[in-house]
């Protein structure tokens, strides 16, 4: 949650940013950041040609990745919630 807030502050250029109101919104925000940041991190130390190719391919199967991570995150929240109650 802290990472999402800080990322939003950096992107907005100030601390007055909107925040998520529900758990599903938080999960969707985490999934989106995970997909975007993982691809950027993978490309970080690659030569320019490899980085360009990877970043071009990163949108392949984006919907499938998003659906899987959304399912996984939701399942994880439910399972952890069961153990905490």
Phi, psi and omega in degrees: 000320179297318180299316180299315180298311181297318178300317178295321178296316180296314180296323182276341181078018178190166185277351182272078181242153177286151184238158180290147183254340184227163178297317177300322176297319179297317179297315180297321179295318178297316180297315180298315179296320180299313179298314183291312184290324178297317179295317179295322180293320179298327185272354190305310187257014181277153172300159187305316182294317179294320179298315180299318180295317180296316181292331174291321182279348187297338179275354175294135178060026182300317180296318179295318177298315182297315179298317179296312182294326176296314177299313182298314181296316179297318178296317180298317179297317179296315182295313179297320179299323179295323181284335182275345181263000000 
